[in-house]
């Protein structure tokens, strides 16, 4: 068994929003600017210089807008729901499932089976366990109270392998 206790903070939530904006929307973040830059080059070569420049600027601005909207959305959420910061989550990893207990307003225990996880990312400091596209459990490695991050990685790999799901390393 591996255990972790996480006190939710505004800084942690904003970091998650940055990570999520880039990771979850990576196809939009990369494909749209590449397409716009390609079109801009075509317009510059064949048609209108003004239209080409407009599309080039849009191709560069689009990923920046997506990144900053994720950051600002995270800050707005924390400002609007300050009680989010008063929660503490406890995670108990077993070979069969993850038992998550949230302490606010009264303790609620929820079992999460490994087959329910949509994606798992590991960074230098955190694990991101996506239940779906909108819900993610953030587990900082320094919050492990029993076990190590290497043991948790090994347990997750073993548990996710039958479902053909894998831990994705991320440089963030």
Order of alpha helices (4+ residues) and beta strands (2+ residues): beta-alpha-alpha-alpha-beta-beta-beta-beta-beta-beta-beta-alpha-beta
